[in-house]
Each structure stands twice: as structure tokens, then as C-alpha cells.
Amino acid sequence: MPAPPSEPAKVLSFRSSRWRDVPRSPVAIAVVAFALRIGYIILGHTYRFKTVEDHFDFGFEMGRIGRSLALGQGFGNPFDGITGPTAWEPPLYPLLIGGVFRIFGIYTPASAFVLLAINSLFAALTTLPIVSIARRCFGERVAGWSAWTWALLPSMIFWSTRWVWETSLATCLLALLLALALALEVKGGRKLWLEFGFLWGIAALTNPTLLSMLPVSGMWTWYRRAKQGKRSLTGVAAASAVFLACLAPWLVRNYLTFGRFLWIRSNFGVELRLGNGPGADGRWMDFLHPSKNLQQLQLYRQLGEIAYAAERKREALAFMRADYARFAWLCLERFAYFWGGPRRSPPSASTLWGNVFYLASSLLAGYGLVEALRKRRPGAWLFFWLMLTYPLVYYVVFFLPRYRHPIEPELGILMLYAIQEAVFGSDRTQRIRGISRERTLAAETREELHG
């Protein structure tokens, strides 16, 4: 019988094992992701926003509302000057901006750095649900690859380090909600249902577009639990109550302020017109936006926000009814932009290659989804509904590259699953290789202990 390992050997073995686990630790990956983003903000001086147009690039309409809040003028004034109360944007991120402005100054570099650091924290924390989702659906290898890709890929770093907007928070929330839906399938419990309702309420008040996934994620969870003989009615009722409780203060505020019911945001009609009208080509007609068009800003002031949005909606609907075929073609163009990359003028070699990679990532994610459905991977239909429902509103209005960012973590998971299937073969082959790897690690551990 071999002699037991000495104490130093035990310590060496423990430390070696711990260090081997670090690259697969979600927390360690999140720390690296956060450090990289903070480093990029500092080295790239991305906290120095342009001062033209009275700092409008610093948060755009949300920045203006944040300034209004910091000055004690209430939730309003999304453009230049005093224009009164607004529901142009959902409330949570402008409230965050207003709080930072109160402490660190309005439109100061310090406020910019703090807000970008908060965005970077949201982006770094997104690695945690990424690991949870990928591990549950596709295994440890895809989980590790997905988390590190999210942490290191420059295109995933861009939005959190350059834009004062809700994009990174919305991305984190959507990933958390999908991870929670997967957890509810197997666990249940009142606490998880309450968290589900609360997070959906926070998501709605951050970016209402995310709500496209609320019905399907809820129904998917209910169906999957019903197949296992688990009850969900009480949990769904509790989650719904919490969700409505989160929204109630904002909806009541809007009703008392504007004298009518508004569903979170007031500007859908404006967004619809900015993508549909004479001269539309599927892109954002920003030259008609009140922030860029003095005539439109004057009309906004004259009519008031609600009447202005209604008028713009009427114009967009009139354009659609006059030529349904044209509107259908515009929707098809926006579909192409969402999955193949936006058209830019003038075109260049860099934008062409950018769109090639954009399209390639979409095709790869689509292949991963097909494989996941074919092999009945856990959560495959949840990915399907996400890719189907989330972009729908952007096919109707217009597309900007940041609009796709909230589903990039899930697209990345599908892409890396597709690569795993192409490189490593079938699930059975992976299991065999996994067993072989475990045996190799065990042999290395024995050598450390007795060597």
C-alpha cells in the first residue's frame, strides 16, 4: 500500500485544483469582464462626451430627463428647454442618471465615468446568467466558452463603455429572466415566482420591448412544469401581482399627469413615423426627430407630447394604408438589417466586412438553434421564441445596432453550441471525451499526490 501523501503534497494538490477551476468560475469571469471594461473606459477616455448641442450625446433624451430630475424640475424636458412632464422614456434609467447627476454633477466627466462604470457592472454581471443558461441547456463547455466570449469580445464591450443608455441593464435583465424561467421549470417555489414577477416589472420599466418575451416565457414555464405534473397557478398569480405592483406607481403617475392611460411610454407613434413615411428605406429617419429637427421640436411644444405622438402615428398609419406592399418591403428590409447588419452610407470595406461577420453570427446562431431543437436540448424552444418575438417591433419601426444587443448573450450561446457540434461532434462523442478528460485529470492528481 502506498504511503499517504505528505501535508505539503495535499496543499499543492488543493491549490492546483483550485487554480484549475478559476477559468471556469463565473465570478472570476465576471471580475475579468468588469476590469476590462473599466480599463477601456480609462484608457479610451470614453467618459469624455462631446459638448456640442448642450451635451445631448451624453444620454440623449434620458440624459435630458436626468438633468431635469437633478435640477428639481421633475420627470420631464426630454429635449432642449422646458417642455413639461414626459413619458417619452421608461423611468428607471433616467432616474439613475438623475441620481448620479445630483451627486457627481450634471454632464460632468465624473458622472460619465460613474454611469459607464455602472453599465460595465451590469455587463459583467451578465456573465452569471449566461453560465447558468448555457450550463443548463448545453453543458459546461458551452457555458465556459459563452461567458469568456461575452467577457472578452470587443463588440460586446462597446455599448457598456461608450453609451449612457439602458442597453446593458436591459441585456442583464433579459438574461436573468431566461435563467430564472429555466430554473422555474425544475424548482418552483414561491420565492422564485415572486422574483420572476419582480424582475419582469423592473425589465418593463427599463425597456418595454423586453415584454415581448413575457407571455411566451410564462407559458413555456407553465407548460414545462405541467408536463412534470407540477402546479403553477398560485405561482403565476403571485408573479403577476408583483409585476403589476411594480408598474402601478408609474402608470398612476402617467394617468394623473396626462389624464389618460399610457402603457409605460408615450412615443410609439413617433418611432413608427421615424421608420415609415415618404423617403423611408428601412432605416431611422433621424432628420425628423425633435432632437434634430427644429420644426418638429416646435410642433412637439405646440401640441404637447401626447397629441404630437398621436399625430405622428396618424401620419405613419396613413402611409402604410396607402401602400401595403411598400410597408411590407420596408419590414423585410428591417428584418435583413436586424440579422444581416445595418446599411450604412457611404459603404466602405470596413462596414462591408462588419456586415459579413454580423450575418455570419446570425447564421451560426440559427444553425445552433436548429440543432438544439432537433436534439431536443433543454430550453431550445425558449431560445426559439426569443429569436422570433423579440425583434418583431423593430421590423415594424426601424433598426439600430444597439437594439440587438439585449439578445446577444443568447445568440452567443447558440453560436458556440453550433461550433461545439461542428468541432466535437455528437453528444455521445462529447460524453466519451469528457470521461477521458476526467480520467486524465484523475491520473494527474494521483501523480501530484504520490510524485
N, C-alpha and C positions, 0 to 999 in steps of 0.2 A: 504494500500500500504506500503510495507516495506521501511524503511529508506534507502537512498542511502549509499553505503559503504563509510567509512571514508577514508581519504587520505592514512594513513598507510596501510589500507587493500588493496587499489589499488596498492600501491607499492609492497606489499607482493605478490599479485596476479600476477603482471607483472614479478617479479623476479622468482617466481615459474614456470611460463610458460616458461621463457627464459631458466632456468636450465633444464626443461624437454626436451627442444629442443636440448640441447648440444649433447647428444649421437647420435642424428640423423643428426647433422651438418657435411657435407662433409669436411669443412675446419677444424673443430675440430678433425675429424678422421685423416685427413692428418697430422695435428700437432702431434698427438699421434704417428702415424706411423713413422714420421721423428725422434721424440725424442727417440723412442725405438731403432731405427737403430743406431743413434749416440751413445746411451748408450751402445749398444752391441759392436760397434767398439772400444769404450774406454775401457770397462771392459774386453773384449776379446782380446785386443791388436791385432786386426786383421790387423792393419796398419803396423805390423812388418813382412814384407815378407822375405822369405828365400833369402840368398845372394849367394847361390850356382849357378853355371853356369852364373856368372856375372849378377845376379838378373833377370834371364829370367822369373821366376814365376811372377814377377811384370809386368803384362800387356802382357807378351809373345811377339808375333810379333808386336802388337800395341805398346807395351812399347818400343821395339827397334826402331820403326819408330818415336815415340815421342822423344826418345833420339836423333835420327838423326836430327830431326827438332830443338830441343833445342840447339844442337851444331852447327847449321847453315849449315848442310850438305844436307838439302832438304828432301823431302818425299821419303825416301829410307832406305836401310840397315835393312830389317826385321829380319835378323839373326845376327850371330856374324861377326864382321868385316865390312869392306866397300865392299858392293856388288852392289852399284849403285841404281838408281831410281827404284821404285816399284809401283805396283798396286795390291799387294798381299791382302791388306785390303782396305775397303772403307775409305774415307778420314776423316770424321768428328770426330770420337772418337780419332784417333791418333793425330789429330790437337789439340784436347782438352788436351790430355796428354802432348803434346809438350809445350803448353802454361803454364800448371801447372809446368812442369819441369823447364821452364825458370824462373818462379817466386820463386818456393819453393825448387828447386834443383833436380838433376837427381837421381832417385831411392832413395830418402830420405824418412824417416818416415813421414815428414811433407807433402810431395807430396802424399804419400799413403793415409794419413788421408784426405786430401782435395779431392782427387779423389773418395774415398769411401763415403765421405760426399755428394759429387755431385750425385753419384749413388743413395744414400739414398734419396736425394731430388727428383730425378726422380721417385723412387719407391713410395715415399709418395704422390707425385702429381698424381700418377696413380689412387688413390682413387677417384679423382674428376670425370674422365670419367667413372669409374666403377659405381658410383652412378647414373650418367646420363644414361648410357646404361641400367642398371638394373631397374631403375625407369620407363623408357620409355617402356621397354618390359615386366616387371614382377611385377611392383608395389613397394611401399615404403618399405614393409617388406624385400623383397629380396634385395633391394638396400642397406638397412642398414646392413643386415647380410653380404652381399658380401664385403662391404667396411671394416667392422670390421675384417672379416676373413683375408682379404688381409693385413690389418694393423698389426695383432697380430700373425698370423700363422708363426711358426719358419721357415718352408720350404720356405715361401715367403720372409723371411728376409735374407736368406742365401746369395743369389747371389749379392745383392747390398752391402753387408758388407764384402765380402771376395774376390771378383773378380774385378780386374781392367779390365773391358771389356765393350762392348756396350750393354750388356744384359738388364739392367734396363732402359736405354734410349729407346731401341727398343720396350720394353714392354709398356712403357708410350705412345710412338708414335702410336703404333697399336691400343691401347685402345682409344686414342684421335680420330683417323681416323674413327673407328667404331661409336663412339659417334657422330661425325660430319656427317657421312653418314645417321644416323638416324635423325639428325636434318634437313638435306637437304631434306629428304622425305616430311617434313611438312612445312618447312620455305622457303628454296630457298634464292634468293638474291645474287647479285654479290659478296658481301664480303665473304659469306660463301663458294662460289665456288672457289674464289681466295685462301682462307685459305686451302681448300681441296687440291688444286694443290700444294701449298707451303709445306704443311705437308707431302704429298706423296714424294715430292722432297727431303725433309730432311730425311724421312724414307729410301729412296733408297740409300742415301749417308751414312746412318748409318748401315743398314743391308739389302742388296738387296733381301734376302729371303722374306721379308715382301711384296715385289712386287707381290707375288703370289695372294695376295688379291686385288690388284689394279683393274684388269679387272672386277672381279665379283662384287666388291663393287660399282664401277662406273655403271655397267649395272643394278645392283639391284636398285640403287638410281634412275636411268633413268626410269626403268620400274615402280617403285612405284609412281613416280611423274606423269608418263604418264597415269596411271590408274585414277589419280585425275584430269586429264586434264591440268596438268601444263607443261610448256615448259622447256626444259633443254639444248637445243643445244648451245645457247650462253654461258651458264654457263660451260658446258663441254669443249667448245673450250677455254674459259678463263682459266679454271683449267689446261687443257693440256698445254697451252702456259707457264703458270707459272711453271709447273712441268718440262718441257723441259729446261726452263731458269735456273732452279736450277741445273740441271745436266750438262748443256753445258760447264761451265768452267772446270769441271773435265774430261769430255770426250775429250775436246780440248787438255787439258794438256796431257792426255794419248796418243792421236794421235801424238802430236808434240814430245813426249818423246820416244815412241816406234815405230813410223812410221806406225801404223795400228790402226784400230778402236777397242777399248776394251770396253765392257759393264760393267763399274764400277770396277769389279775385274778381275784379271788375272789368278787366281789359281783354277778355277773349275776343270780342268783336273787333278790337283794334288789331290784334295779332292776326285774325282771319283776313282782314283787309290788307295787311302788310305782305301777305303772300298771294293774294288773289285780287286781280284788277287789271286794268289796261296796262300792257307792258310787262306783265308778270312772266317770269321764266323759271319758277320753282324756287327761287332764292328769296332772301329777305330784302324787301324794298325799303331799305333803311332811310332813303331820302324822303319818305313820307312819315317818318316817326316824329312825334312832337319834340324830341330832343335834338333833331337835326333840321327840322322844317319850321321856320318861324310862323308861317301861315297856319300850320296845323296846331302849333302851340297857342296861337291866338284863338283858334276855334275851340280848343280844349278849355281855355279860360272863359270864353264867352258862353259855351253850352254847359260847362260843368262836366265832371268826369263821367258820370253815368249816361247822360244824354250824348256826350261825344262818342263813347264806346258803342252806344246803340246806333248812332248814325253811321259809324264806320262798318258795323256789322250789316246794316241795311245795304250799303254800297257793295260789300263783298258778296252778299247773297244775290243781289241783282245781277252782278257779273256772272255768278255761277249759273243762275237760271237762264241767262241769255245764251249761254253756250256750254252745255253739259259736257260735250266732247272735249272742249278746251280745258275745263276744270279737271276732267279725268286724266288728261295728258299731264297737267301740272302735278297731280297727285303721283303719277307714275315717275315723273322727274324727281320729285322729292323722295320717293322710295329709292330711286337709284342713288341720290346723294347720301341718304342715310347709310346705305350698305356699301356703296362704292366710292364714297368721298365726294365732297362738295366741288362744284365747278368754280374755278377762280379766273378772274380776268385781270391782266392778260395771263394766258397759260405760260408755264415755264417748265424746264426739265425737272426742277425740284418738286413742283406741285404735281407733275405727272407721276413721278416715282412715289410721291406720297400717296396718291390715289391708288396706285398699283398695290402698295402694301395695305392700304385701307381695305380694298376689295379682297385681297388675299386673306386678310384676317377674318373677314365676314364669311368667305367660302370655307375656310378651315373650321370656324365655329359651327357653320351649318353642317359640315361633314361630321363633326363631333356630336352634334345633336342627333343626326340620323343614326349614327352608331349607337348612341345612348338609348334611343327609342327602340332600335332593332334588338339590342341586347337586354332591354328592359332594366336598365340601370335605375337605382333608386332616385327619385326626383326628376327623372327625364322629362316627364310631362310638365313639371313645374318650369323647367327651362323652356320648353316649347311655348307655353302660354306667355312667358315673359317676352320672348322674341316676337311673338305675334301681337300682343296687346300694347306693350309699352310705346312703340313708335307710331301708333295709329294717328294720334293727334298731330304729329309732325308731318305726316303725309298730307294732312288737310291744310295746315297753316304754312309753315316754312321750316327749313332745317338749318341749324348752325352746328358746327362740330362739337361744341360742348354739350349739346343735347343728348349725344350718345354716351357720354361719359358715365352716367349712373348705371348703365348695364355692362360697362367694360369688364368689371370683375367676373361676371358670369360668362361673358363671351371668352375671356381669357381662360377660364376653367375648361370650357368646351374645346377651345383650340388645343390646349395642352393634352386633354384627353384624346383628341384626334391624333396628335403626334405620338402619344403613347401607343395607341392602337396600331399606327403605321410602323413604328420602330420596334416595339416589343412584341407585337402580335397579339394573340388571343389571351383571354383571361386565364385560361389553363396554363399557357406558357408563362405568364406572369407569376402564377402561383408556384410553378416549379422553380422559376428563377428566384423567387422570394425565399423558398425553402432552402435553396442552395446558398443564398446570401446569408441566411440565418445560421446555417451550419458553418460557413466560413468565419462569421463573427464569433461564433462559439469556440471554434478552434483557435482563433487569435487570442481570445480571452484566456483560454487554458494555457496557451504559450506564455502569456504575461504572468499568469499566476505561478507557473512552475518553471519559467525560464530563467 
